Amino acid sequence: MRMRVLLIIFGFIFLLAGVGLAILSHPAFGLWRHVSKEKIERSPNYYDGMFQNQELTPQFTGDTASTRGTLWRFLTNKDTLRVPTEPIPAVKTDLKNLPSDSDWLVWFGHSSHLFCLNGKRYLVDPVLKPEWPSSMMLKAFKGTDIYHPEDMPDIDVLIVTHEHWDHMDYATLRDLCNRVKTVVCPLGIADYLRYWGYPDEQIVEMDWQDKLQMTNNKLQITCLPSRHFSNRLLGKRNQTLWASFMVEAGGRKVYIGGDGGYDKRFREIHEQFDSIDLALLENGQYNANWKYVHTTPEDLEKVIMDLQAKQVFTVHHDKYSLAMHPWYEPDSVAQEIATKNNINLLDAPIGTVVKF
């Protein structure tokens, strides 16, 4: 009898292990991708076994107990202000027939956006297909999930800022593979892309301060620092790089800020590039307990003033609730900062074509 019970217990354990392995074998987790360490380990930003920020950056602040408490409150908090009760206003635009002779931006909520600069189309951090397993982690607000991979035009440059699920989506990237000319990404991200079907010649993997010149030097993309972290699910943290990017074409400059807390880099980027025509900046999913890896309302004003961009568009909000602040707060914060400092804030509903 005792042996039978043990066999049942062990059988149940093996069954659970098999189910877990089957789940983790999904390509989205990327656990079985080939990791090319040689280029990573040559990076001056990789030491002590991981990528490092320019400044000391705890992922969480406070003691261990408060960190666990914060995470528990996030998972269990049912505050209705975190999620809108009515659908978010959004516009469905025919993206495939937008002009190529003007500079414009279309935002899809959170950090996904498409812009045209000097006739080239750039798609940034597209998360556009609510497919399992990402759909278990990212619950879109009502009205925001109206754009999908099939709505995208052919893309000249796809830019991925880092590996987190709300910025790098397997289903979206899989479906876009044959319609993207070039993918630009930080070190380590190429391993995911190859595993998901992207050929080597399609991928440009970059370290901070690397430059990519295209179309007879008329287009330049510079990979720049951010203050963030990486870890898609399991394993050691910070084995892929996170980044921001500057795109220069036609005498104009667009800065893609990615995710990250405040530090000296914004002032340094202004000094390096001087006049920036448009800055796309993180604003949302913040909390005092992770203030070093996301931009807080208190620091957003510093970011904007340090960069001194001619126009600002804030992202990382209005689609998912990944923090405990009211869903509408990031918009209000940005408006207050813009009014106080006479900032040209480009604020438009999801799907609206914004000229810049």
Secondary structure per residue as TSV (DSSP state, phi and psi in degrees):
chain	resnum	aa	ss	phi	psi
A	1	M	-	360.0	-44.2
A	2	R	H	-64.7	-39.9
A	3	M	H	-62.8	-38.6
A	4	R	H	-63.9	-41.4
A	5	V	H	-62.7	-43.4
A	6	L	H	-62.7	-41.2
A	7	L	H	-63.3	-39.4
A	8	I	H	-64.4	-43.4
A	9	I	H	-62.7	-47.9
A	10	F	H	-64.7	-37.3
A	11	G	H	-63.0	-40.3
A	12	F	H	-65.0	-41.0
A	13	I	H	-62.6	-45.0
A	14	F	H	-65.0	-35.8
A	15	L	H	-63.9	-46.0
A	16	L	H	-61.7	-41.2
A	17	A	H	-62.8	-40.7
A	18	G	H	-64.8	-41.8
A	19	V	H	-63.9	-44.0
A	20	G	H	-61.0	-42.5
A	21	L	H	-65.0	-39.9
A	22	A	H	-62.4	-41.5
A	23	I	H	-64.1	-48.1
A	24	L	H	-71.2	-13.1
A	25	S	T	-77.7	-8.8
A	26	H	S	-58.7	135.5
A	27	P	G	-55.7	-27.3
A	28	A	G	-59.1	-32.0
A	29	F	G	-75.5	-24.9
A	30	G	-	67.1	21.8
A	31	L	T	-70.2	-26.0
A	32	W	T	-103.1	13.4
A	33	R	S	-70.9	155.5
A	34	H	-	-81.3	122.3
A	35	V	-	-96.4	115.7
A	36	S	-	-91.8	99.5
A	37	K	H	-83.5	-21.3
A	38	E	H	-59.6	-49.7
A	39	K	H	-66.9	-37.4
A	40	I	H	-62.1	-47.5
A	41	E	H	-70.7	-16.4
A	42	R	T	-80.7	-13.5
A	43	S	S	-68.8	135.7
A	44	P	T	-67.2	-12.6
A	45	N	T	-93.5	2.9
A	46	Y	E	-115.5	112.4
A	47	Y	E	-156.1	162.7
A	48	D	T	55.7	32.6
A	49	G	T	81.5	10.7
A	50	M	E	-162.4	163.2
A	51	F	E	-70.1	145.8
A	52	Q	-	-125.2	147.0
A	53	N	-	-76.1	166.8
A	54	Q	S	-69.9	-26.8
A	55	E	S	-123.5	155.0
A	56	L	-	-54.7	125.8
A	57	T	-	-137.5	92.3
A	58	P	-	-64.7	136.9
A	59	Q	S	-67.9	-38.7
A	60	F	S	-124.2	146.0
A	61	T	-	-100.5	167.3
A	62	G	S	84.4	176.6
A	63	D	-	-81.6	173.9
A	64	T	H	-59.5	-40.9
A	65	A	H	-62.1	-43.9
A	66	S	H	-68.8	-32.4
A	67	T	H	-65.3	-45.9
A	68	R	H	-62.8	-39.6
A	69	G	H	-64.1	-40.0
A	70	T	H	-62.8	-45.7
A	71	L	H	-64.2	-39.5
A	72	W	H	-65.5	-41.7
A	73	R	H	-64.3	-37.6
A	74	F	H	-63.1	-43.5
A	75	L	H	-71.5	-29.8
A	76	T	H	-106.6	-12.7
A	77	N	-	-66.5	127.9
A	78	K	-	-111.3	23.8
A	79	D	-	-58.0	119.7
A	80	T	G	-67.1	-16.7
A	81	L	G	-70.4	-16.2
A	82	R	G	-70.6	-24.7
A	83	V	S	-130.7	131.1
A	84	P	-	-65.4	145.6
A	85	T	S	-85.7	-20.6
A	86	E	S	-113.6	156.4
A	87	P	-	-58.9	141.8
A	88	I	-	-71.0	133.9
A	89	P	-	-59.9	134.1
A	90	A	B	-152.0	153.4
A	91	V	-	-120.7	132.4
A	92	K	-	-94.6	109.4
A	93	T	-	-104.2	142.6
A	94	D	-	-76.8	93.0
A	95	L	G	-68.9	-26.0
A	96	K	G	-75.9	-13.9
A	97	N	G	-116.3	20.7
A	98	L	-	-76.0	148.0
A	99	P	-	-68.5	151.8
A	100	S	S	-104.5	2.2
A	101	D	S	-101.9	15.5
A	102	S	S	-144.7	160.8
A	103	D	-	-95.7	125.5
A	104	W	E	-147.3	164.7
A	105	L	E	-136.1	138.3
A	106	V	E	-128.7	124.8
A	107	W	E	-103.5	138.1
A	108	F	-	-108.2	15.9
A	109	G	S	90.3	154.2
A	110	H	T	52.0	-127.6
A	111	S	T	-106.8	5.3
A	112	S	-	-84.0	126.8
A	113	H	E	-156.2	156.7
A	114	L	E	-122.4	133.0
A	115	F	E	-139.6	155.2
A	116	C	E	-113.7	128.2
A	117	L	E	-135.9	118.8
A	118	N	T	53.0	40.6
A	119	G	T	87.2	-4.5
A	120	K	E	-107.2	144.4
A	121	R	E	-101.9	131.0
A	122	Y	E	-120.9	129.2
A	123	L	E	-113.9	128.0
A	124	V	E	-116.8	129.3
A	125	D	S	42.2	56.4
A	126	P	-	-75.5	123.0
A	127	V	-	-124.8	94.6
A	128	L	-	-130.9	8.1
A	129	K	-	-138.8	106.4
A	130	P	-	-75.7	74.2
A	131	E	-	-110.9	145.7
A	132	W	T	-62.4	139.2
A	133	P	T	-94.2	-9.5
A	134	S	H	-63.8	-28.1
A	135	S	H	-65.4	-19.6
A	136	M	H	-75.4	-23.6
A	137	M	H	-103.1	-28.5
A	138	L	-	-118.3	108.3
A	139	K	-	-106.0	107.7
A	140	A	-	-71.0	144.2
A	141	F	-	-63.6	152.2
A	142	K	T	-58.0	134.7
A	143	G	T	90.2	-9.2
A	144	T	-	-95.7	-18.7
A	145	D	-	-93.2	58.6
A	146	I	-	-107.3	-4.7
A	147	Y	-	-113.7	140.7
A	148	H	-	-137.0	167.2
A	149	P	G	-52.8	-37.9
A	150	E	G	-68.1	-15.4
A	151	D	G	-81.3	-14.9
A	152	M	-	-76.1	144.3
A	153	P	-	-75.2	177.3
A	154	D	-	-63.1	137.6
A	155	I	E	-108.8	127.8
A	156	D	E	-74.7	-46.9
A	157	V	E	-136.6	122.1
A	158	L	E	-98.7	127.5
A	159	I	E	-115.2	125.1
A	160	V	-	-113.4	123.4
A	161	T	-	-86.1	-30.2
A	162	H	-	-171.2	175.5
A	163	E	-	-87.7	-2.9
A	164	H	S	-62.4	151.0
A	165	W	T	-60.2	-29.5
A	166	D	T	-83.7	6.0
A	167	H	T	-129.4	-27.2
A	168	M	-	-128.4	102.4
A	169	D	-	-108.6	122.1
A	170	Y	H	-57.8	-51.2
A	171	A	H	-61.9	-42.3
A	172	T	H	-64.7	-49.0
A	173	L	H	-65.7	-36.6
A	174	R	H	-58.7	-46.6
A	175	D	H	-72.8	-22.3
A	176	L	H	-92.4	-7.8
A	177	C	G	-49.7	-45.1
A	178	N	G	-82.6	0.3
A	179	R	G	-118.4	14.0
A	180	V	E	-117.2	129.5
A	181	K	E	-78.6	-48.1
A	182	T	E	-139.4	138.1
A	183	V	E	-111.8	129.5
A	184	V	E	-112.0	130.5
A	185	C	E	-154.0	162.4
A	186	P	E	-76.0	167.3
A	187	L	T	-54.1	136.2
A	188	G	T	94.9	-25.3
A	189	I	H	-70.7	-28.4
A	190	A	H	-58.9	-30.5
A	191	D	H	-62.3	-40.2
A	192	Y	H	-63.7	-47.4
A	193	L	H	-62.5	-41.8
A	194	R	H	-62.2	-43.0
A	195	Y	H	-62.1	-30.7
A	196	W	T	-91.9	6.7
A	197	G	T	108.9	1.5
A	198	Y	-	-82.4	128.9
A	199	P	-	-73.3	154.4
A	200	D	G	-54.4	-40.6
A	201	E	G	-68.2	-11.5
A	202	Q	G	-90.3	-14.6
A	203	I	E	-109.6	134.1
A	204	V	E	-119.2	111.1
A	205	E	E	-99.6	132.3
A	206	M	E	-132.0	148.3
A	207	D	-	-99.9	165.9
A	208	W	T	-56.7	132.3
A	209	Q	T	79.2	0.4
A	210	D	-	-68.3	148.6
A	211	K	E	-124.4	139.2
A	212	L	E	-117.3	123.9
A	213	Q	E	-111.6	133.8
A	214	M	E	-135.1	169.4
A	215	T	T	45.7	61.1
A	216	N	T	55.3	43.0
A	217	N	T	67.1	14.4
A	218	K	T	-84.7	-12.0
A	219	L	E	-128.4	130.7
A	220	Q	E	-132.5	131.8
A	221	I	E	-118.6	126.0
A	222	T	E	-112.4	127.8
A	223	C	E	-83.3	129.2
A	224	L	E	-127.9	162.1
A	225	P	-	-67.1	158.4
A	226	S	-	-137.1	176.9
A	227	R	S	-125.5	85.9
A	228	H	-	-144.4	-145.7
A	229	F	-	-163.8	172.2
A	230	S	-	-141.0	147.5
A	231	N	-	172.8	108.4
A	232	R	S	-76.1	-36.1
A	233	L	S	-160.0	-72.5
A	234	L	S	-112.1	167.4
A	235	G	S	91.4	-171.1
A	236	K	-	-74.0	141.5
A	237	R	S	-71.6	158.9
A	238	N	-	59.6	41.0
A	239	Q	-	-95.6	-7.0
A	240	T	S	-124.4	155.1
A	241	L	-	-87.3	154.9
A	242	W	-	-115.7	153.4
A	243	A	-	-159.0	165.0
A	244	S	E	-115.7	170.9
A	245	F	E	-143.1	146.2
A	246	M	E	-114.2	126.9
A	247	V	E	-109.3	124.7
A	248	E	E	-122.1	124.4
A	249	A	E	-161.3	143.1
A	250	G	T	60.2	28.9
A	251	G	T	77.0	9.2
A	252	R	E	-121.3	159.9
A	253	K	E	-133.6	131.7
A	254	V	E	-120.9	125.7
A	255	Y	E	-103.4	125.9
A	256	I	E	-105.7	107.2
A	257	G	-	-77.3	-21.7
A	258	G	-	61.6	-158.5
A	259	D	S	-99.6	148.2
A	260	G	-	158.7	148.5
A	261	G	-	-75.5	170.4
A	262	Y	-	-73.1	140.9
A	263	D	-	-161.6	-168.2
A	264	K	T	-70.1	-11.2
A	265	R	H	-62.6	-30.7
A	266	F	H	-66.7	-40.5
A	267	R	H	-65.9	-40.1
A	268	E	H	-67.3	-36.4
A	269	I	H	-66.6	-40.2
A	270	H	H	-60.6	-43.4
A	271	E	H	-66.0	-35.1
A	272	Q	H	-73.4	-36.9
A	273	F	H	-114.7	-9.0
A	274	D	-	59.7	-109.0
A	275	S	-	-80.2	120.8
A	276	I	-	-114.5	125.8
A	277	D	S	-76.6	-38.3
A	278	L	E	-145.9	132.0
A	279	A	E	-118.3	125.1
A	280	L	E	-101.2	111.9
A	281	L	E	-121.6	141.6
A	282	E	E	-64.8	135.9
A	283	N	-	-159.4	91.3
A	284	G	S	145.6	160.3
A	285	Q	S	63.8	34.7
A	286	Y	-	-97.8	161.9
A	287	N	-	-166.0	147.4
A	288	A	G	-59.5	-25.1
A	289	N	G	-80.4	-10.5
A	290	W	G	-134.4	44.0
A	291	K	T	-69.6	-17.2
A	292	Y	T	-87.8	-14.6
A	293	V	T	-115.4	-2.1
A	294	H	S	-139.1	152.6
A	295	T	-	-79.9	119.1
A	296	T	-	-85.3	162.5
A	297	P	H	-56.2	-35.9
A	298	E	H	-65.6	-29.4
A	299	D	H	-96.9	-17.4
A	300	L	H	-58.2	-40.4
A	301	E	H	-61.8	-41.4
A	302	K	H	-62.0	-42.5
A	303	V	H	-58.4	-49.7
A	304	I	H	-63.4	-42.9
A	305	M	H	-70.2	-34.8
A	306	D	H	-67.5	-42.8
A	307	L	H	-72.2	-36.8
A	308	Q	-	56.1	39.9
A	309	A	-	-70.7	150.4
A	310	K	S	-67.5	-34.0
A	311	Q	S	-139.3	147.2
A	312	V	E	-129.5	137.7
A	313	F	E	-130.8	124.3
A	314	T	E	-97.3	145.1
A	315	V	E	-130.1	-171.8
A	316	H	S	76.8	29.7
A	317	H	-	-151.9	176.2
A	318	D	S	67.5	18.5
A	319	K	S	-140.3	-40.1
A	320	Y	-	-128.6	154.1
A	321	S	-	-106.8	101.0
A	322	L	-	-115.3	12.2
A	323	A	S	-150.5	-177.9
A	324	M	S	-101.0	4.1
A	325	H	S	-77.8	158.4
A	326	P	-	-57.6	143.8
A	327	W	T	-61.4	-29.6
A	328	Y	T	-88.5	-8.2
A	329	E	H	-62.3	-43.1
A	330	P	H	-56.0	-41.5
A	331	D	H	-61.2	-43.9
A	332	S	H	-63.7	-42.6
A	333	V	H	-60.8	-46.6
A	334	A	H	-62.8	-41.0
A	335	Q	H	-63.8	-42.2
A	336	E	H	-62.3	-43.9
A	337	I	H	-64.5	-42.4
A	338	A	H	-64.1	-42.8
A	339	T	H	-65.2	-44.0
A	340	K	H	-63.4	-38.0
A	341	N	H	-110.8	9.0
A	342	N	T	56.9	47.4
A	343	I	-	-90.3	138.8
A	344	N	-	-81.7	88.5
A	345	L	B	-90.5	120.6
A	346	L	-	-90.2	104.7
A	347	D	-	-122.5	113.8
A	348	A	-	-145.8	152.2
A	349	P	-	-61.9	159.4
A	350	I	B	-52.9	133.4
A	351	G	T	88.7	-9.1
A	352	T	-	-75.2	138.0
A	353	V	E	-82.7	119.1
A	354	V	E	-112.6	120.7
A	355	K	E	-81.4	141.5
A	356	F	-	-140.0	360.0
